[in-house]
């Protein structure tokens, strides 16, 4: 499974991009997106997906 970013909630702060251990997050237009082929939900790196942990807007990074 992978996570996704709700574009309408994303502020473009970029905190998630630098926290992703798989480089699955990148900028697309004014928001960030998660490449589902690269997203492992931080398995083996963290107890919870790092994007969800660091995002300042609750409910922006969610399970796809």
N, C-alpha and C positions, 0 to 999 in steps of 0.2 A: 504494500500500500504506500501511498505518498501523501504529502501535504500539499495544499494549494493556498494561495494568497487571494483574499477577497479584494479585488481591485478597488471597489468603491470605498473600502475602509483603509486602504494603504495610504500612508502619508508620504511615502518616499524617503523615510528617514535613513534607510540603508543599514540599520542595526543588524537585521537578519542576514544580509549578504555576507558580512564578515564573520558571523557565527556559524555558518553552515560548514561542517567538516567535509562535505562532498562537493563543494562549489556548485550546488544545484540551483542557487538563487542568482538571478541576474535582472538588470533593469530592462524594462520594455516600455517605452513611452514614458509616462510619468509615474509608473508604479513598478513594483518588482513582481517577478513570476518565479515559480519553482518548476524546474524540469523534472517531471515524474520519473524519467528514466534514471536520473541520478539520485533522487531522494530515497533515503533509507530510513526516514524518521529518526535519524541519529542513532540507530541501533548500533551498539558497540562503542559509542562515543559518549552518550548521555542517557539518563533515565527518561527524559522527555525530549521531544523535538526542540532544538535550540531556538528555532525561528519563533515558535510560540512563546517560549520563555522570555525572550528579549523584546518582543514586539510591544510597543507602548499602547497599542489599541487592542483591547481584548476582542477575541473572535475574528481577528484578521487572518491568522494562519490556522487553517483547519484541515482536518482529515478529508482527503478527496473522495 
